[in-house]
Amino acid sequence: MDSRSIKTLDELKEFLYRAMQLEHATIPPYLTALYSIKPGVNQDATQVLRVIVVEEMLHLTIAANILNAIGGKPDLVRPDFVASYPAALPDGETDFKVGIQAFGREALATFLKIERPAQRPEHLVGKGLMYRKTPADITALASHPSHEDLHFYSIGEFYSAIAEGIKYLEAEAHGAGTTIFTGDRSRQITSEYYYSGGGELFPVTDLKSALEAIELIIEQGEGDGGGIYDDNDHELAHYYRFEELVKGRYYQKGDQPGQPTGPHLQVDWEGAYPIKENLKVKDILVGSELREAAIAFNTRYGEFLQLLTRAYNGQPSLLLEAVPMMFEFRNMILELIRNPLPKHPGKNGSPTYEIPGRMTQPAVTRQKEVNA
Protein backbone atom coordinates (compact mmCIF):
# COMPACT_ATOMS: atom_id res chain seq x y z
CA MET A 1 0.00 0.00 0.00
CA ASP A 2 1.35 3.41 -1.00
CA SER A 3 1.00 6.83 0.57
CA ARG A 4 -2.56 7.16 -0.73
CA SER A 5 -3.80 4.15 1.23
CA ILE A 6 -6.33 4.40 4.04
CA LYS A 7 -5.31 1.99 6.78
CA THR A 8 -7.63 2.68 9.73
CA LEU A 9 -11.32 3.33 10.29
CA ASP A 10 -10.58 6.70 11.91
CA GLU A 11 -8.59 7.72 8.87
CA LEU A 12 -11.48 6.70 6.60
CA LYS A 13 -13.86 8.80 8.67
CA GLU A 14 -11.59 11.82 8.29
CA PHE A 15 -11.37 11.26 4.54
CA LEU A 16 -15.17 11.19 4.34
CA TYR A 17 -15.34 14.39 6.37
CA ARG A 18 -12.96 15.90 3.80
CA ALA A 19 -15.25 14.61 1.04
CA MET A 20 -18.18 16.46 2.62
CA GLN A 21 -16.04 19.58 2.93
CA LEU A 22 -15.05 19.25 -0.73
CA GLU A 23 -18.62 18.79 -1.98
CA HIS A 24 -19.82 21.74 0.08
CA ALA A 25 -16.96 23.94 -1.15
CA THR A 26 -18.44 23.99 -4.66
CA ILE A 27 -21.83 25.25 -3.50
CA PRO A 28 -20.90 28.87 -2.57
CA PRO A 29 -19.09 29.54 -5.91
CA TYR A 30 -21.91 27.98 -7.95
CA LEU A 31 -24.66 29.67 -5.91
CA THR A 32 -23.00 33.09 -6.13
CA ALA A 33 -22.44 32.79 -9.88
CA LEU A 34 -26.09 31.78 -10.29
CA TYR A 35 -27.44 34.83 -8.51
CA SER A 36 -24.93 37.22 -10.05
CA ILE A 37 -26.68 36.79 -13.41
CA LYS A 38 -28.78 39.83 -14.28
CA PRO A 39 -32.54 39.39 -14.80
CA GLY A 40 -33.69 38.48 -18.29
CA VAL A 41 -30.40 37.09 -19.63
CA ASN A 42 -28.50 33.81 -19.61
CA GLN A 43 -31.50 31.59 -19.01
CA ASP A 44 -29.53 28.53 -20.12
CA ALA A 45 -26.70 29.27 -17.71
CA THR A 46 -29.20 29.92 -14.92
CA GLN A 47 -30.80 26.52 -15.43
CA VAL A 48 -27.44 24.72 -15.59
CA LEU A 49 -26.21 26.31 -12.37
CA ARG A 50 -29.48 25.74 -10.53
CA VAL A 51 -29.49 22.01 -11.36
CA ILE A 52 -25.82 21.57 -10.47
CA VAL A 53 -26.20 23.33 -7.10
CA VAL A 54 -28.99 20.90 -6.19
CA GLU A 55 -26.86 17.94 -7.30
CA GLU A 56 -23.88 19.14 -5.26
CA MET A 57 -26.19 19.10 -2.26
CA LEU A 58 -27.02 15.53 -3.26
CA HIS A 59 -23.29 14.66 -3.31
CA LEU A 60 -22.82 16.24 0.11
CA THR A 61 -25.67 14.12 1.45
CA ILE A 62 -24.28 10.95 -0.17
CA ALA A 63 -20.93 11.55 1.56
CA ALA A 64 -22.80 12.02 4.86
CA ASN A 65 -24.62 8.72 4.27
CA ILE A 66 -21.33 6.88 3.77
CA LEU A 67 -19.84 8.46 6.90
CA ASN A 68 -22.93 7.55 8.92
CA ALA A 69 -22.80 3.99 7.56
CA ILE A 70 -19.40 3.37 9.18
CA GLY A 71 -20.37 4.93 12.50
CA GLY A 72 -19.03 8.43 11.86
CA LYS A 73 -20.66 11.72 12.79
CA PRO A 74 -21.23 14.31 10.04
CA ASP A 75 -20.33 17.73 11.44
CA LEU A 76 -20.79 20.74 9.17
CA VAL A 77 -20.22 23.21 11.99
CA ARG A 78 -16.63 22.28 12.69
CA PRO A 79 -14.64 25.53 12.49
CA ASP A 80 -12.65 24.27 9.50
CA PHE A 81 -15.62 22.94 7.49
CA VAL A 82 -16.33 25.99 5.32
CA ALA A 83 -13.47 26.79 3.01
CA SER A 84 -11.80 30.18 3.11
CA TYR A 85 -12.03 31.51 -0.43
CA PRO A 86 -10.09 31.35 -2.62
CA ALA A 87 -9.49 27.68 -1.79
CA ALA A 88 -7.06 25.30 -3.48
CA LEU A 89 -8.14 22.22 -5.44
CA PRO A 90 -5.85 19.63 -7.04
CA ASP A 91 -4.99 20.22 -10.70
CA GLY A 92 -2.52 17.49 -11.53
CA GLU A 93 0.96 18.49 -10.43
CA THR A 94 -0.25 21.92 -9.28
CA ASP A 95 -3.30 23.46 -7.62
CA PHE A 96 -5.89 25.86 -8.94
CA LYS A 97 -7.88 28.39 -6.96
CA VAL A 98 -11.64 28.24 -6.51
CA GLY A 99 -13.10 31.56 -5.51
CA ILE A 100 -16.31 33.54 -5.18
CA GLN A 101 -16.89 35.50 -8.38
CA ALA A 102 -19.55 36.58 -10.84
CA PHE A 103 -20.73 34.43 -13.71
CA GLY A 104 -18.46 34.86 -16.73
CA ARG A 105 -15.68 33.26 -18.73
CA GLU A 106 -13.27 33.09 -15.78
CA ALA A 107 -15.88 31.48 -13.53
CA LEU A 108 -16.74 28.89 -16.19
CA ALA A 109 -13.04 28.07 -16.67
CA THR A 110 -12.79 27.38 -12.93
CA PHE A 111 -15.98 25.31 -12.88
CA LEU A 112 -14.65 23.14 -15.71
CA LYS A 113 -11.49 22.50 -13.71
CA ILE A 114 -13.56 21.47 -10.67
CA GLU A 115 -15.54 18.91 -12.64
CA ARG A 116 -13.02 17.77 -15.25
CA PRO A 117 -12.00 14.14 -15.69
CA ALA A 118 -8.30 13.70 -14.92
CA GLN A 119 -5.93 10.77 -15.19
CA ARG A 120 -2.25 10.67 -14.35
CA PRO A 121 0.15 10.81 -17.27
CA GLU A 122 2.37 7.76 -17.71
CA HIS A 123 5.40 9.30 -16.00
CA LEU A 124 3.40 9.83 -12.77
CA VAL A 125 1.61 6.47 -12.58
CA GLY A 126 2.44 4.80 -9.28
CA LYS A 127 4.31 7.84 -7.95
CA GLY A 128 2.07 8.44 -4.93
CA LEU A 129 0.76 11.83 -3.84
CA MET A 130 1.87 15.23 -5.11
CA TYR A 131 3.93 17.25 -2.64
CA ARG A 132 3.36 20.99 -2.55
CA LYS A 133 3.26 23.50 0.26
CA THR A 134 -0.07 25.27 0.72
CA PRO A 135 -0.03 28.72 2.39
CA ALA A 136 -1.50 28.68 5.89
CA ASP A 137 -4.36 31.01 4.92
CA ILE A 138 -5.51 28.81 2.01
CA THR A 139 -7.90 25.89 2.48
CA ALA A 140 -6.39 22.90 0.66
CA LEU A 141 -9.28 20.72 -0.48
CA ALA A 142 -8.79 17.01 -1.26
CA SER A 143 -5.44 16.91 0.48
CA HIS A 144 -4.40 14.00 2.71
CA PRO A 145 -5.89 14.51 6.21
CA SER A 146 -2.69 13.40 7.92
CA HIS A 147 -0.30 15.17 5.54
CA GLU A 148 -1.61 18.59 4.52
CA ASP A 149 1.17 19.10 1.98
CA LEU A 150 0.40 15.84 0.17
CA HIS A 151 -2.24 16.29 -2.52
CA PHE A 152 -4.12 13.91 -4.77
CA TYR A 153 -3.64 14.32 -8.51
CA SER A 154 -7.37 14.91 -8.99
CA ILE A 155 -10.72 14.83 -7.21
CA GLY A 156 -11.44 11.50 -8.91
CA GLU A 157 -8.23 10.09 -7.44
CA PHE A 158 -9.25 11.36 -4.00
CA TYR A 159 -12.53 9.43 -4.24
CA SER A 160 -10.76 6.36 -5.61
CA ALA A 161 -8.60 6.35 -2.47
CA ILE A 162 -11.77 6.40 -0.34
CA ALA A 163 -13.26 3.51 -2.34
CA GLU A 164 -10.07 1.47 -1.97
CA GLY A 165 -9.96 2.24 1.73
CA ILE A 166 -13.51 1.05 2.21
CA LYS A 167 -12.77 -2.20 0.34
CA TYR A 168 -9.55 -2.81 2.29
CA LEU A 169 -11.06 -2.15 5.72
CA GLU A 170 -14.22 -4.15 5.02
CA ALA A 171 -12.14 -7.11 3.82
CA GLU A 172 -10.06 -6.87 6.98
CA ALA A 173 -13.20 -6.75 9.14
CA HIS A 174 -14.81 -9.58 7.20
CA GLY A 175 -11.76 -11.74 7.90
CA ALA A 176 -12.36 -11.15 11.61
CA GLY A 177 -16.07 -11.96 11.29
CA THR A 178 -17.26 -8.35 11.57
CA THR A 179 -18.02 -5.37 9.34
CA ILE A 180 -17.18 -1.67 9.23
CA PHE A 181 -20.83 -0.86 8.39
CA THR A 182 -22.04 -0.53 11.98
CA GLY A 183 -23.79 2.84 11.73
CA ASP A 184 -27.37 3.58 12.81
CA ARG A 185 -29.46 2.94 9.69
CA SER A 186 -32.12 5.42 10.80
CA ARG A 187 -29.63 8.20 9.99
CA GLN A 188 -29.53 7.30 6.30
CA ILE A 189 -31.06 9.96 4.03
CA THR A 190 -33.19 8.52 1.22
CA SER A 191 -35.06 10.05 -1.71
CA GLU A 192 -38.19 10.57 0.38
CA TYR A 193 -36.28 13.35 2.16
CA TYR A 194 -34.55 14.80 -0.86
CA TYR A 195 -35.51 15.17 -4.50
CA SER A 196 -32.94 15.54 -7.26
CA GLY A 197 -33.66 14.62 -10.85
CA GLY A 198 -29.99 13.75 -11.33
CA GLY A 199 -29.81 10.65 -9.21
CA GLU A 200 -31.46 8.50 -6.57
CA LEU A 201 -30.52 8.97 -2.95
CA PHE A 202 -30.30 5.50 -1.43
CA PRO A 203 -29.24 4.17 1.97
CA VAL A 204 -25.63 3.06 2.40
CA THR A 205 -25.54 -0.13 4.45
CA ASP A 206 -22.79 -2.32 3.03
CA LEU A 207 -19.79 -2.44 0.70
CA LYS A 208 -21.86 -2.61 -2.48
CA SER A 209 -24.02 0.42 -1.70
CA ALA A 210 -21.00 2.43 -0.47
CA LEU A 211 -19.11 1.87 -3.73
CA GLU A 212 -22.23 2.67 -5.77
CA ALA A 213 -22.60 5.93 -3.84
CA ILE A 214 -19.01 6.98 -4.60
CA GLU A 215 -19.47 6.01 -8.24
CA LEU A 216 -22.58 8.22 -8.47
CA ILE A 217 -20.67 11.26 -7.19
CA ILE A 218 -17.84 10.76 -9.68
CA GLU A 219 -20.09 10.06 -12.68
CA GLN A 220 -22.37 13.03 -12.09
CA GLY A 221 -19.32 15.28 -12.05
CA GLU A 222 -17.16 14.01 -14.90
CA GLY A 223 -19.21 11.37 -16.73
CA ASP A 224 -19.06 7.61 -16.96
CA GLY A 225 -15.84 6.09 -18.27
CA GLY A 226 -14.96 9.04 -20.47
CA GLY A 227 -18.52 9.49 -21.78
CA ILE A 228 -20.59 12.64 -21.46
CA TYR A 229 -23.43 11.07 -19.47
CA ASP A 230 -23.73 9.24 -16.18
CA ASP A 231 -23.86 5.45 -16.07
CA ASN A 232 -27.47 5.26 -17.21
CA ASP A 233 -27.13 7.80 -20.03
CA HIS A 234 -29.72 9.69 -18.00
CA GLU A 235 -28.15 13.04 -17.24
CA LEU A 236 -25.32 15.02 -18.78
CA ALA A 237 -22.36 15.16 -16.39
CA HIS A 238 -21.56 18.51 -14.78
CA TYR A 239 -18.38 18.98 -16.78
CA TYR A 240 -20.22 18.75 -20.08
CA ARG A 241 -23.08 20.98 -18.93
CA PHE A 242 -20.54 23.71 -18.27
CA GLU A 243 -18.80 22.94 -21.56
CA GLU A 244 -22.08 23.52 -23.41
CA LEU A 245 -22.06 27.09 -22.10
CA VAL A 246 -18.45 27.65 -23.13
CA LYS A 247 -18.95 26.21 -26.62
CA GLY A 248 -22.39 27.79 -27.10
CA ARG A 249 -23.96 24.54 -28.21
CA TYR A 250 -25.92 21.70 -26.63
CA TYR A 251 -24.78 18.10 -26.50
CA GLN A 252 -27.13 15.47 -27.87
CA LYS A 253 -27.18 11.67 -27.82
CA GLY A 254 -24.28 10.17 -29.73
CA ASP A 255 -21.97 13.20 -29.35
CA GLN A 256 -18.35 12.73 -28.37
CA PRO A 257 -16.69 14.69 -25.54
CA GLY A 258 -15.68 18.16 -26.70
CA GLN A 259 -17.85 17.96 -29.83
CA PRO A 260 -21.45 19.02 -29.12
CA THR A 261 -23.64 19.00 -32.24
CA GLY A 262 -27.00 20.06 -30.80
CA PRO A 263 -28.79 23.42 -31.08
CA HIS A 264 -26.88 26.64 -30.45
CA LEU A 265 -27.35 28.50 -27.18
CA GLN A 266 -26.63 32.10 -26.35
CA VAL A 267 -24.43 33.27 -23.49
CA ASP A 268 -24.11 36.95 -22.56
CA TRP A 269 -20.66 37.06 -20.97
CA GLU A 270 -21.33 40.60 -19.71
CA GLY A 271 -24.71 39.69 -18.25
CA ALA A 272 -23.70 39.56 -14.59
CA TYR A 273 -23.24 42.09 -11.82
CA PRO A 274 -19.59 43.14 -11.32
CA ILE A 275 -19.04 41.74 -7.84
CA LYS A 276 -15.70 41.97 -6.06
CA GLU A 277 -14.04 38.56 -6.08
CA ASN A 278 -13.48 36.84 -2.74
CA LEU A 279 -14.81 39.76 -0.74
CA LYS A 280 -14.34 39.70 3.03
CA VAL A 281 -16.43 41.49 5.66
CA LYS A 282 -13.37 43.53 6.67
CA ASP A 283 -13.32 45.00 3.14
CA ILE A 284 -16.80 46.49 3.57
CA LEU A 285 -17.24 49.95 5.08
CA VAL A 286 -17.94 49.77 8.82
CA GLY A 287 -21.47 50.90 9.63
CA SER A 288 -22.73 50.50 6.06
CA GLU A 289 -25.94 48.65 5.22
CA LEU A 290 -23.91 46.44 2.91
CA ARG A 291 -21.70 45.27 5.76
CA GLU A 292 -24.72 44.51 7.92
CA ALA A 293 -26.26 42.56 5.03
CA ALA A 294 -23.07 40.51 4.63
CA ILE A 295 -23.00 39.68 8.34
CA ALA A 296 -26.70 38.75 8.30
CA PHE A 297 -26.13 36.42 5.36
CA ASN A 298 -23.20 34.71 7.06
CA THR A 299 -25.28 34.15 10.18
CA ARG A 300 -28.12 32.66 8.15
CA TYR A 301 -25.70 30.44 6.24
CA GLY A 302 -24.34 29.18 9.53
CA GLU A 303 -27.89 28.26 10.53
CA PHE A 304 -28.22 26.37 7.24
CA LEU A 305 -25.15 24.28 8.10
CA GLN A 306 -26.54 23.68 11.59
CA LEU A 307 -29.77 22.45 10.00
CA LEU A 308 -27.87 20.05 7.74
CA THR A 309 -25.86 18.73 10.68
CA ARG A 310 -29.06 17.93 12.57
CA ALA A 311 -30.57 16.31 9.46
CA TYR A 312 -27.52 14.07 9.03
CA ASN A 313 -27.47 13.12 12.71
CA GLY A 314 -30.86 11.53 13.25
CA GLN A 315 -33.41 14.08 12.00
CA PRO A 316 -33.52 13.33 8.26
CA SER A 317 -36.88 15.05 7.71
CA LEU A 318 -35.14 18.39 8.29
CA LEU A 319 -33.47 17.95 4.92
CA LEU A 320 -36.83 18.74 3.32
CA GLU A 321 -36.25 22.31 4.51
CA ALA A 322 -32.61 22.53 3.48
CA VAL A 323 -32.91 22.92 -0.30
CA PRO A 324 -35.68 25.55 -0.07
CA MET A 325 -33.60 27.33 2.56
CA MET A 326 -30.63 27.31 0.18
CA PHE A 327 -32.66 29.07 -2.49
CA GLU A 328 -34.06 31.42 0.14
CA PHE A 329 -30.55 32.86 0.17
CA ARG A 330 -31.34 34.40 -3.22
CA ASN A 331 -32.86 37.55 -1.78
CA MET A 332 -30.05 37.98 0.73
CA ILE A 333 -27.42 37.48 -1.98
CA LEU A 334 -29.18 39.88 -4.38
CA GLU A 335 -29.16 42.53 -1.67
CA LEU A 336 -25.36 42.26 -1.70
CA ILE A 337 -24.52 41.83 -5.38
CA ARG A 338 -26.85 44.52 -6.75
CA ASN A 339 -25.37 47.28 -4.63
CA PRO A 340 -22.10 49.19 -5.16
CA LEU A 341 -19.25 48.42 -2.78
CA PRO A 342 -18.10 51.61 -1.02
CA LYS A 343 -14.50 52.62 -1.84
CA HIS A 344 -14.29 50.03 -4.64
CA PRO A 345 -15.32 51.86 -7.84
CA GLY A 346 -17.04 49.66 -10.40
CA LYS A 347 -17.48 46.77 -7.99
CA ASN A 348 -20.55 45.51 -6.16
CA GLY A 349 -20.93 43.59 -2.94
CA SER A 350 -20.96 39.81 -2.58
CA PRO A 351 -21.60 37.15 0.06
CA THR A 352 -18.39 36.30 1.93
CA TYR A 353 -19.25 32.91 3.47
CA GLU A 354 -17.37 33.71 6.67
CA ILE A 355 -19.34 31.74 9.23
CA PRO A 356 -19.37 33.39 12.68
CA GLY A 357 -17.84 30.89 15.11
CA ARG A 358 -19.21 27.46 15.83
CA MET A 359 -23.01 27.39 15.67
CA THR A 360 -24.22 25.85 18.93
CA GLN A 361 -27.86 26.95 18.99
CA PRO A 362 -30.52 24.95 17.10
CA ALA A 363 -30.99 26.34 13.62
CA VAL A 364 -34.09 28.39 12.99
CA THR A 365 -36.25 26.38 10.62
CA ARG A 366 -39.31 27.48 8.76
CA GLN A 367 -41.64 25.63 6.46
CA LYS A 368 -42.45 27.96 3.60
CA GLU A 369 -42.62 28.02 -0.14
CA VAL A 370 -39.61 29.63 -1.71
CA ASN A 371 -39.80 30.79 -5.30
CA ALA A 372 -36.42 29.81 -6.62
Sequence and secondary structure as in RCSB ss.txt:
>XXXX:A:sequence
MDSRSIKTLDELKEFLYRAMQLEHATIPPYLTALYSIKPGVNQDATQVLRVIVVEEMLHLTIAANILNAIGGKPD
LVRPDFVASYPAALPDGETDFKVGIQAFGREALATFLKIERPAQRPEHLVGKGLMYRKTPADITALASHPSHEDL
HFYSIGEFYSAIAEGIKYLEAEAHGAGTTIFTGDRSRQITSEYYYSGGGELFPVTDLKSALEAIELIIEQGEGDG
GGIYDDNDHELAHYYRFEELVKGRYYQKGDQPGQPTGPHLQVDWEGAYPIKENLKVKDILVGSELREAAIAFNTR
YGEFLQLLTRAYNGQPSLLLEAVPMMFEFRNMILELIRNPLPKHPGKNGSPTYEIPGRMTQPAVTRQKEVNA
>XXXX:A:secstr
  TT   SHHHHHHHHHHHHHHHHHTHHHHHHHHHHB TTS HHHHHHHHHHHHHHHHHHHHHHHHHHHTT    
TTSTTSS  SSEEEEETTEEEEE    SSHHHHHHHHHHH      GGGTT   EE    TTS BTTEETTEEEE
E SSHHHHHHHHHHHHHHHHHHHHHTT  S  S GGG   GGG   TT       SHHHHHHHHHHHHHHHH ST
TSSB TTS SB HHHHHHHHHHTB   TT BTTB  S B    TT B  B TT  GGGS TT HHHHHHHHHHHH
HHHHHHHHHHHHTT GGGHHHHHHHHHHHHHHHHHHHTSB TTSTT B        S   S           
